[in-house]
Amino acid sequence: MVGRRPDGRRVDPAVPESWESPSSWWSRQPWFFGHVMFPHVVAFFLGTLLFVLGLVGVFGQI
């Protein structure tokens, strides 16, 4: 049994196709994706703010 891909090529489902190389640029640079970078940036700044506020005694004595 032979199927067709969306681009029109014929493919045999019994023959596996290779995936994109895991060493591609995008797989090694996840920090450039907004959904990865944004939560980390927010957590960093919020943690820094809470740490500084704690140092100056806003939350009471340690």
mmCIF file of the N, C-alpha and C atoms, coordinates in Angstrom:
data_MODEL
# 
_entry.id   MODEL 
# 
loop_
_atom_site.group_PDB 
_atom_site.id 
_atom_site.type_symbol 
_atom_site.label_atom_id 
_atom_site.label_alt_id 
_atom_site.label_comp_id 
_atom_site.label_asym_id 
_atom_site.label_entity_id 
_atom_site.label_seq_id 
_atom_site.pdbx_PDB_ins_code 
_atom_site.Cartn_x 
_atom_site.Cartn_y 
_atom_site.Cartn_z 
_atom_site.occupancy 
_atom_site.B_iso_or_equiv 
_atom_site.pdbx_formal_charge 
_atom_site.auth_seq_id 
_atom_site.auth_comp_id 
_atom_site.auth_asym_id 
_atom_site.auth_atom_id 
_atom_site.pdbx_PDB_model_num 
ATOM 1   N N  . MET A 1 1  ? 0.844  -1.170 0.000  1.00 0.00 ? 1  MET A N  1 
ATOM 2   C CA . MET A 1 1  ? 0.000  0.000  0.000  1.00 0.00 ? 1  MET A CA 1 
ATOM 3   C C  . MET A 1 1  ? 0.898  1.245  0.000  1.00 0.00 ? 1  MET A C  1 
ATOM 4   N N  . VAL A 1 2  ? 0.595  2.173  -0.860 1.00 0.00 ? 2  VAL A N  1 
ATOM 5   C CA . VAL A 1 2  ? 1.395  3.383  -0.992 1.00 0.00 ? 2  VAL A CA 1 
ATOM 6   C C  . VAL A 1 2  ? 0.481  4.581  -0.821 1.00 0.00 ? 2  VAL A C  1 
ATOM 7   N N  . GLY A 1 3  ? 0.918  5.542  -0.008 1.00 0.00 ? 3  GLY A N  1 
ATOM 8   C CA . GLY A 1 3  ? 0.148  6.754  0.204  1.00 0.00 ? 3  GLY A CA 1 
ATOM 9   C C  . GLY A 1 3  ? 0.812  7.938  -0.459 1.00 0.00 ? 3  GLY A C  1 
ATOM 10  N N  . ARG A 1 4  ? 0.197  9.090  -0.296 1.00 0.00 ? 4  ARG A N  1 
ATOM 11  C CA . ARG A 1 4  ? 0.757  10.318 -0.847 1.00 0.00 ? 4  ARG A CA 1 
ATOM 12  C C  . ARG A 1 4  ? 0.903  11.346 0.271  1.00 0.00 ? 4  ARG A C  1 
ATOM 13  N N  . ARG A 1 5  ? 1.984  12.090 0.193  1.00 0.00 ? 5  ARG A N  1 
ATOM 14  C CA . ARG A 1 5  ? 2.214  13.185 1.137  1.00 0.00 ? 5  ARG A CA 1 
ATOM 15  C C  . ARG A 1 5  ? 1.471  14.412 0.628  1.00 0.00 ? 5  ARG A C  1 
ATOM 16  N N  . PRO A 1 6  ? 1.313  15.435 1.479  1.00 0.00 ? 6  PRO A N  1 
ATOM 17  C CA . PRO A 1 6  ? 0.637  16.652 1.025  1.00 0.00 ? 6  PRO A CA 1 
ATOM 18  C C  . PRO A 1 6  ? 1.317  17.311 -0.174 1.00 0.00 ? 6  PRO A C  1 
ATOM 19  N N  . ASP A 1 7  ? 2.625  17.123 -0.310 1.00 0.00 ? 7  ASP A N  1 
ATOM 20  C CA . ASP A 1 7  ? 3.315  17.730 -1.450 1.00 0.00 ? 7  ASP A CA 1 
ATOM 21  C C  . ASP A 1 7  ? 3.232  16.861 -2.706 1.00 0.00 ? 7  ASP A C  1 
ATOM 22  N N  . GLY A 1 8  ? 2.529  15.748 -2.635 1.00 0.00 ? 8  GLY A N  1 
ATOM 23  C CA . GLY A 1 8  ? 2.301  14.915 -3.804 1.00 0.00 ? 8  GLY A CA 1 
ATOM 24  C C  . GLY A 1 8  ? 3.232  13.728 -3.956 1.00 0.00 ? 8  GLY A C  1 
ATOM 25  N N  . ARG A 1 9  ? 4.281  13.656 -3.141 1.00 0.00 ? 9  ARG A N  1 
ATOM 26  C CA . ARG A 1 9  ? 5.215  12.531 -3.261 1.00 0.00 ? 9  ARG A CA 1 
ATOM 27  C C  . ARG A 1 9  ? 4.561  11.250 -2.761 1.00 0.00 ? 9  ARG A C  1 
ATOM 28  N N  . ARG A 1 10 ? 4.930  10.166 -3.395 1.00 0.00 ? 10 ARG A N  1 
ATOM 29  C CA . ARG A 1 10 ? 4.425  8.870  -2.962 1.00 0.00 ? 10 ARG A CA 1 
ATOM 30  C C  . ARG A 1 10 ? 5.338  8.330  -1.871 1.00 0.00 ? 10 ARG A C  1 
ATOM 31  N N  . VAL A 1 11 ? 4.735  7.754  -0.850 1.00 0.00 ? 11 VAL A N  1 
ATOM 32  C CA . VAL A 1 11 ? 5.515  7.182  0.242  1.00 0.00 ? 11 VAL A CA 1 
ATOM 33  C C  . VAL A 1 11 ? 4.990  5.795  0.575  1.00 0.00 ? 11 VAL A C  1 
ATOM 34  N N  . ASP A 1 12 ? 5.908  4.954  0.998  1.00 0.00 ? 12 ASP A N  1 
ATOM 35  C CA . ASP A 1 12 ? 5.556  3.611  1.438  1.00 0.00 ? 12 ASP A CA 1 
ATOM 36  C C  . ASP A 1 12 ? 5.542  3.639  2.963  1.00 0.00 ? 12 ASP A C  1 
ATOM 37  N N  . PRO A 1 13 ? 4.397  3.395  3.613  1.00 0.00 ? 13 PRO A N  1 
ATOM 38  C CA . PRO A 1 13 ? 4.337  3.474  5.070  1.00 0.00 ? 13 PRO A CA 1 
ATOM 39  C C  . PRO A 1 13 ? 5.194  2.423  5.772  1.00 0.00 ? 13 PRO A C  1 
ATOM 40  N N  . ALA A 1 14 ? 5.625  1.398  5.056  1.00 0.00 ? 14 ALA A N  1 
ATOM 41  C CA . ALA A 1 14 ? 6.472  0.378  5.667  1.00 0.00 ? 14 ALA A CA 1 
ATOM 42  C C  . ALA A 1 14 ? 7.931  0.814  5.747  1.00 0.00 ? 14 ALA A C  1 
ATOM 43  N N  . VAL A 1 15 ? 8.277  1.865  5.029  1.00 0.00 ? 15 VAL A N  1 
ATOM 44  C CA . VAL A 1 15 ? 9.658  2.350  5.037  1.00 0.00 ? 15 VAL A CA 1 
ATOM 45  C C  . VAL A 1 15 ? 9.719  3.595  5.924  1.00 0.00 ? 15 VAL A C  1 
ATOM 46  N N  . PRO A 1 16 ? 10.463 3.534  7.021  1.00 0.00 ? 16 PRO A N  1 
ATOM 47  C CA . PRO A 1 16 ? 10.516 4.692  7.927  1.00 0.00 ? 16 PRO A CA 1 
ATOM 48  C C  . PRO A 1 16 ? 11.256 5.866  7.303  1.00 0.00 ? 16 PRO A C  1 
ATOM 49  N N  . GLU A 1 17 ? 10.792 7.061  7.639  1.00 0.00 ? 17 GLU A N  1 
ATOM 50  C CA . GLU A 1 17 ? 11.458 8.276  7.184  1.00 0.00 ? 17 GLU A CA 1 
ATOM 51  C C  . GLU A 1 17 ? 12.256 8.848  8.347  1.00 0.00 ? 17 GLU A C  1 
ATOM 52  N N  . SER A 1 18 ? 13.418 9.394  8.058  1.00 0.00 ? 18 SER A N  1 
ATOM 53  C CA . SER A 1 18 ? 14.241 9.945  9.125  1.00 0.00 ? 18 SER A CA 1 
ATOM 54  C C  . SER A 1 18 ? 13.675 11.290 9.584  1.00 0.00 ? 18 SER A C  1 
ATOM 55  N N  . TRP A 1 19 ? 13.853 11.575 10.872 1.00 0.00 ? 19 TRP A N  1 
ATOM 56  C CA . TRP A 1 19 ? 13.436 12.841 11.445 1.00 0.00 ? 19 TRP A CA 1 
ATOM 57  C C  . TRP A 1 19 ? 14.539 13.862 11.227 1.00 0.00 ? 19 TRP A C  1 
ATOM 58  N N  . GLU A 1 20 ? 14.196 15.113 11.465 1.00 0.00 ? 20 GLU A N  1 
ATOM 59  C CA . GLU A 1 20 ? 15.200 16.169 11.366 1.00 0.00 ? 20 GLU A CA 1 
ATOM 60  C C  . GLU A 1 20 ? 16.285 15.916 12.405 1.00 0.00 ? 20 GLU A C  1 
ATOM 61  N N  . SER A 1 21 ? 17.473 16.272 12.074 1.00 0.00 ? 21 SER A N  1 
ATOM 62  C CA . SER A 1 21 ? 18.614 16.040 12.956 1.00 0.00 ? 21 SER A CA 1 
ATOM 63  C C  . SER A 1 21 ? 18.435 16.765 14.287 1.00 0.00 ? 21 SER A C  1 
ATOM 64  N N  . PRO A 1 22 ? 18.655 16.082 15.411 1.00 0.00 ? 22 PRO A N  1 
ATOM 65  C CA . PRO A 1 22 ? 18.540 16.766 16.704 1.00 0.00 ? 22 PRO A CA 1 
ATOM 66  C C  . PRO A 1 22 ? 19.623 17.812 16.920 1.00 0.00 ? 22 PRO A C  1 
ATOM 67  N N  . SER A 1 23 ? 20.620 17.845 16.060 1.00 0.00 ? 23 SER A N  1 
ATOM 68  C CA . SER A 1 23 ? 21.673 18.850 16.202 1.00 0.00 ? 23 SER A CA 1 
ATOM 69  C C  . SER A 1 23 ? 21.370 20.103 15.389 1.00 0.00 ? 23 SER A C  1 
ATOM 70  N N  . SER A 1 24 ? 20.128 20.242 14.939 1.00 0.00 ? 24 SER A N  1 
ATOM 71  C CA . SER A 1 24 ? 19.786 21.447 14.190 1.00 0.00 ? 24 SER A CA 1 
ATOM 72  C C  . SER A 1 24 ? 19.847 22.668 15.109 1.00 0.00 ? 24 SER A C  1 
ATOM 73  N N  . TRP A 1 25 ? 19.927 23.848 14.543 1.00 0.00 ? 25 TRP A N  1 
ATOM 74  C CA . TRP A 1 25 ? 20.106 25.069 15.313 1.00 0.00 ? 25 TRP A CA 1 
ATOM 75  C C  . TRP A 1 25 ? 18.965 25.296 16.295 1.00 0.00 ? 25 TRP A C  1 
ATOM 76  N N  . TRP A 1 26 ? 17.721 25.092 15.869 1.00 0.00 ? 26 TRP A N  1 
ATOM 77  C CA . TRP A 1 26 ? 16.579 25.382 16.733 1.00 0.00 ? 26 TRP A CA 1 
ATOM 78  C C  . TRP A 1 26 ? 16.507 24.456 17.931 1.00 0.00 ? 26 TRP A C  1 
ATOM 79  N N  . SER A 1 27 ? 16.936 23.224 17.782 1.00 0.00 ? 27 SER A N  1 
ATOM 80  C CA . SER A 1 27 ? 16.864 22.309 18.916 1.00 0.00 ? 27 SER A CA 1 
ATOM 81  C C  . SER A 1 27 ? 17.928 22.633 19.962 1.00 0.00 ? 27 SER A C  1 
ATOM 82  N N  . ARG A 1 28 ? 18.972 23.362 19.590 1.00 0.00 ? 28 ARG A N  1 
ATOM 83  C CA . ARG A 1 28 ? 20.020 23.721 20.546 1.00 0.00 ? 28 ARG A CA 1 
ATOM 84  C C  . ARG A 1 28 ? 19.831 25.110 21.129 1.00 0.00 ? 28 ARG A C  1 
ATOM 85  N N  . GLN A 1 29 ? 18.873 25.886 20.641 1.00 0.00 ? 29 GLN A N  1 
ATOM 86  C CA . GLN A 1 29 ? 18.668 27.255 21.088 1.00 0.00 ? 29 GLN A CA 1 
ATOM 87  C C  . GLN A 1 29 ? 17.248 27.481 21.613 1.00 0.00 ? 29 GLN A C  1 
ATOM 88  N N  . PRO A 1 30 ? 16.818 26.753 22.635 1.00 0.00 ? 30 PRO A N  1 
ATOM 89  C CA . PRO A 1 30 ? 15.438 26.923 23.098 1.00 0.00 ? 30 PRO A CA 1 
ATOM 90  C C  . PRO A 1 30 ? 15.192 28.260 23.781 1.00 0.00 ? 30 PRO A C  1 
ATOM 91  N N  . TRP A 1 31 ? 16.255 28.959 24.222 1.00 0.00 ? 31 TRP A N  1 
ATOM 92  C CA . TRP A 1 31 ? 16.059 30.228 24.900 1.00 0.00 ? 31 TRP A CA 1 
ATOM 93  C C  . TRP A 1 31 ? 15.498 31.296 23.973 1.00 0.00 ? 31 TRP A C  1 
ATOM 94  N N  . PHE A 1 32 ? 15.603 31.103 22.666 1.00 0.00 ? 32 PHE A N  1 
ATOM 95  C CA . PHE A 1 32 ? 15.102 32.109 21.738 1.00 0.00 ? 32 PHE A CA 1 
ATOM 96  C C  . PHE A 1 32 ? 13.614 31.968 21.465 1.00 0.00 ? 32 PHE A C  1 
ATOM 97  N N  . PHE A 1 33 ? 12.967 30.957 22.045 1.00 0.00 ? 33 PHE A N  1 
ATOM 98  C CA . PHE A 1 33 ? 11.521 30.816 21.917 1.00 0.00 ? 33 PHE A CA 1 
ATOM 99  C C  . PHE A 1 33 ? 10.863 31.603 23.041 1.00 0.00 ? 33 PHE A C  1 
ATOM 100 N N  . GLY A 1 34 ? 9.875  32.409 22.693 1.00 0.00 ? 34 GLY A N  1 
ATOM 101 C CA . GLY A 1 34 ? 9.215  33.246 23.692 1.00 0.00 ? 34 GLY A CA 1 
ATOM 102 C C  . GLY A 1 34 ? 8.579  32.463 24.817 1.00 0.00 ? 34 GLY A C  1 
ATOM 103 N N  . HIS A 1 35 ? 7.961  31.333 24.499 1.00 0.00 ? 35 HIS A N  1 
ATOM 104 C CA . HIS A 1 35 ? 7.287  30.558 25.538 1.00 0.00 ? 35 HIS A CA 1 
ATOM 105 C C  . HIS A 1 35 ? 8.277  29.899 26.493 1.00 0.00 ? 35 HIS A C  1 
ATOM 106 N N  . VAL A 1 36 ? 9.537  29.864 26.152 1.00 0.00 ? 36 VAL A N  1 
ATOM 107 C CA . VAL A 1 36 ? 10.571 29.348 27.042 1.00 0.00 ? 36 VAL A CA 1 
ATOM 108 C C  . VAL A 1 36 ? 11.235 30.500 27.790 1.00 0.00 ? 36 VAL A C  1 
ATOM 109 N N  . MET A 1 37 ? 11.553 31.562 27.073 1.00 0.00 ? 37 MET A N  1 
ATOM 110 C CA . MET A 1 37 ? 12.299 32.670 27.652 1.00 0.00 ? 37 MET A CA 1 
ATOM 111 C C  . MET A 1 37 ? 11.457 33.506 28.618 1.00 0.00 ? 37 MET A C  1 
ATOM 112 N N  . PHE A 1 38 ? 10.226 33.817 28.261 1.00 0.00 ? 38 PHE A N  1 
ATOM 113 C CA . PHE A 1 38 ? 9.419  34.744 29.050 1.00 0.00 ? 38 PHE A CA 1 
ATOM 114 C C  . PHE A 1 38 ? 9.204  34.289 30.496 1.00 0.00 ? 38 PHE A C  1 
ATOM 115 N N  . PRO A 1 39 ? 8.791  33.050 30.760 1.00 0.00 ? 39 PRO A N  1 
ATOM 116 C CA . PRO A 1 39 ? 8.621  32.646 32.161 1.00 0.00 ? 39 PRO A CA 1 
ATOM 117 C C  . PRO A 1 39 ? 9.923  32.704 32.967 1.00 0.00 ? 39 PRO A C  1 
ATOM 118 N N  . HIS A 1 40 ? 11.040 32.402 32.329 1.00 0.00 ? 40 HIS A N  1 
ATOM 119 C CA . HIS A 1 40 ? 12.315 32.469 33.034 1.00 0.00 ? 40 HIS A CA 1 
ATOM 120 C C  . HIS A 1 40 ? 12.696 33.908 33.365 1.00 0.00 ? 40 HIS A C  1 
ATOM 121 N N  . VAL A 1 41 ? 12.446 34.817 32.442 1.00 0.00 ? 41 VAL A N  1 
ATOM 122 C CA . VAL A 1 41 ? 12.748 36.230 32.682 1.00 0.00 ? 41 VAL A CA 1 
ATOM 123 C C  . VAL A 1 41 ? 11.857 36.774 33.805 1.00 0.00 ? 41 VAL A C  1 
ATOM 124 N N  . VAL A 1 42 ? 10.579 36.440 33.769 1.00 0.00 ? 42 VAL A N  1 
ATOM 125 C CA . VAL A 1 42 ? 9.659  36.890 34.822 1.00 0.00 ? 42 VAL A CA 1 
ATOM 126 C C  . VAL A 1 42 ? 10.087 36.329 36.175 1.00 0.00 ? 42 VAL A C  1 
ATOM 127 N N  . ALA A 1 43 ? 10.412 35.048 36.231 1.00 0.00 ? 43 ALA A N  1 
ATOM 128 C CA . ALA A 1 43 ? 10.828 34.426 37.492 1.00 0.00 ? 43 ALA A CA 1 
ATOM 129 C C  . ALA A 1 43 ? 12.119 35.047 38.014 1.00 0.00 ? 43 ALA A C  1 
ATOM 130 N N  . PHE A 1 44 ? 13.047 35.354 37.130 1.00 0.00 ? 44 PHE A N  1 
ATOM 131 C CA . PHE A 1 44 ? 14.309 35.968 37.541 1.00 0.00 ? 44 PHE A CA 1 
ATOM 132 C C  . PHE A 1 44 ? 14.069 37.330 38.180 1.00 0.00 ? 44 PHE A C  1 
ATOM 133 N N  . PHE A 1 45 ? 13.307 38.189 37.492 1.00 0.00 ? 45 PHE A N  1 
ATOM 134 C CA . PHE A 1 45 ? 13.084 39.534 38.020 1.00 0.00 ? 45 PHE A CA 1 
ATOM 135 C C  . PHE A 1 45 ? 12.208 39.517 39.272 1.00 0.00 ? 45 PHE A C  1 
ATOM 136 N N  . LEU A 1 46 ? 11.215 38.678 39.310 1.00 0.00 ? 46 LEU A N  1 
ATOM 137 C CA . LEU A 1 46 ? 10.371 38.582 40.504 1.00 0.00 ? 46 LEU A CA 1 
ATOM 138 C C  . LEU A 1 46 ? 11.179 38.043 41.685 1.00 0.00 ? 46 LEU A C  1 
ATOM 139 N N  . GLY A 1 47 ? 11.999 37.036 41.455 1.00 0.00 ? 47 GLY A N  1 
ATOM 140 C CA . GLY A 1 47 ? 12.851 36.511 42.519 1.00 0.00 ? 47 GLY A CA 1 
ATOM 141 C C  . GLY A 1 47 ? 13.850 37.531 43.013 1.00 0.00 ? 47 GLY A C  1 
ATOM 142 N N  . THR A 1 48 ? 14.441 38.281 42.087 1.00 0.00 ? 48 THR A N  1 
ATOM 143 C CA . THR A 1 48 ? 15.387 39.335 42.476 1.00 0.00 ? 48 THR A CA 1 
ATOM 144 C C  . THR A 1 48 ? 14.682 40.415 43.294 1.00 0.00 ? 48 THR A C  1 
ATOM 145 N N  . LEU A 1 49 ? 13.502 40.822 42.866 1.00 0.00 ? 49 LEU A N  1 
ATOM 146 C CA . LEU A 1 49 ? 12.741 41.843 43.597 1.00 0.00 ? 49 LEU A CA 1 
ATOM 147 C C  . LEU A 1 49 ? 12.395 41.358 45.001 1.00 0.00 ? 49 LEU A C  1 
ATOM 148 N N  . LEU A 1 50 ? 11.892 40.143 45.122 1.00 0.00 ? 50 LEU A N  1 
ATOM 149 C CA . LEU A 1 50 ? 11.534 39.608 46.445 1.00 0.00 ? 50 LEU A CA 1 
ATOM 150 C C  . LEU A 1 50 ? 12.766 39.465 47.337 1.00 0.00 ? 50 LEU A C  1 
ATOM 151 N N  . PHE A 1 51 ? 13.894 39.066 46.766 1.00 0.00 ? 51 PHE A N  1 
ATOM 152 C CA . PHE A 1 51 ? 15.124 38.938 47.541 1.00 0.00 ? 51 PHE A CA 1 
ATOM 153 C C  . PHE A 1 51 ? 15.566 40.282 48.089 1.00 0.00 ? 51 PHE A C  1 
ATOM 154 N N  . VAL A 1 52 ? 15.561 41.308 47.248 1.00 0.00 ? 52 VAL A N  1 
ATOM 155 C CA . VAL A 1 52 ? 15.980 42.643 47.672 1.00 0.00 ? 52 VAL A CA 1 
ATOM 156 C C  . VAL A 1 52 ? 15.009 43.189 48.715 1.00 0.00 ? 52 VAL A C  1 
ATOM 157 N N  . LEU A 1 53 ? 13.712 43.001 48.501 1.00 0.00 ? 53 LEU A N  1 
ATOM 158 C CA . LEU A 1 53 ? 12.734 43.462 49.489 1.00 0.00 ? 53 LEU A CA 1 
ATOM 159 C C  . LEU A 1 53 ? 12.919 42.750 50.820 1.00 0.00 ? 53 LEU A C  1 
ATOM 160 N N  . GLY A 1 54 ? 13.260 41.482 50.770 1.00 0.00 ? 54 GLY A N  1 
ATOM 161 C CA . GLY A 1 54 ? 13.532 40.738 51.997 1.00 0.00 ? 54 GLY A CA 1 
ATOM 162 C C  . GLY A 1 54 ? 14.773 41.241 52.709 1.00 0.00 ? 54 GLY A C  1 
ATOM 163 N N  . LEU A 1 55 ? 15.785 41.617 51.944 1.00 0.00 ? 55 LEU A N  1 
ATOM 164 C CA . LEU A 1 55 ? 17.015 42.147 52.549 1.00 0.00 ? 55 LEU A CA 1 
ATOM 165 C C  . LEU A 1 55 ? 16.784 43.461 53.284 1.00 0.00 ? 55 LEU A C  1 
ATOM 166 N N  . VAL A 1 56 ? 15.933 44.305 52.735 1.00 0.00 ? 56 VAL A N  1 
ATOM 167 C CA . VAL A 1 56 ? 15.695 45.602 53.382 1.00 0.00 ? 56 VAL A CA 1 
ATOM 168 C C  . VAL A 1 56 ? 14.632 45.523 54.471 1.00 0.00 ? 56 VAL A C  1 
ATOM 169 N N  . GLY A 1 57 ? 14.028 44.360 54.692 1.00 0.00 ? 57 GLY A N  1 
ATOM 170 C CA . GLY A 1 57 ? 13.138 44.157 55.824 1.00 0.00 ? 57 GLY A CA 1 
ATOM 171 C C  . GLY A 1 57 ? 11.675 44.409 55.582 1.00 0.00 ? 57 GLY A C  1 
ATOM 172 N N  . VAL A 1 58 ? 11.235 44.423 54.346 1.00 0.00 ? 58 VAL A N  1 
ATOM 173 C CA . VAL A 1 58 ? 9.826  44.677 54.037 1.00 0.00 ? 58 VAL A CA 1 
ATOM 174 C C  . VAL A 1 58 ? 8.929  43.583 54.609 1.00 0.00 ? 58 VAL A C  1 
ATOM 175 N N  . PHE A 1 59 ? 9.404  42.372 54.661 1.00 0.00 ? 59 PHE A N  1 
ATOM 176 C CA . PHE A 1 59 ? 8.594  41.234 55.119 1.00 0.00 ? 59 PHE A CA 1 
ATOM 177 C C  . PHE A 1 59 ? 8.794  40.934 56.599 1.00 0.00 ? 59 PHE A C  1 
ATOM 178 N N  . GLY A 1 60 ? 9.471  41.798 57.296 1.00 0.00 ? 60 GLY A N  1 
ATOM 179 C CA . GLY A 1 60 ? 9.715  41.598 58.725 1.00 0.00 ? 60 GLY A CA 1 
ATOM 180 C C  . GLY A 1 60 ? 11.120 41.084 58.970 1.00 0.00 ? 60 GLY A C  1 
ATOM 181 N N  . GLN A 1 61 ? 11.371 40.859 60.259 1.00 0.00 ? 61 GLN A N  1 
ATOM 182 C CA . GLN A 1 61 ? 12.697 40.410 60.657 1.00 0.00 ? 61 GLN A CA 1 
ATOM 183 C C  . GLN A 1 61 ? 12.856 38.932 60.407 1.00 0.00 ? 61 GLN A C  1 
ATOM 184 N N  . ILE A 1 62 ? 14.077 38.545 59.991 1.00 0.00 ? 62 ILE A N  1 
ATOM 185 C CA . ILE A 1 62 ? 14.354 37.128 59.721 1.00 0.00 ? 62 ILE A CA 1 
ATOM 186 C C  . ILE A 1 62 ? 14.639 36.425 61.028 1.00 0.00 ? 62 ILE A C  1 
# 
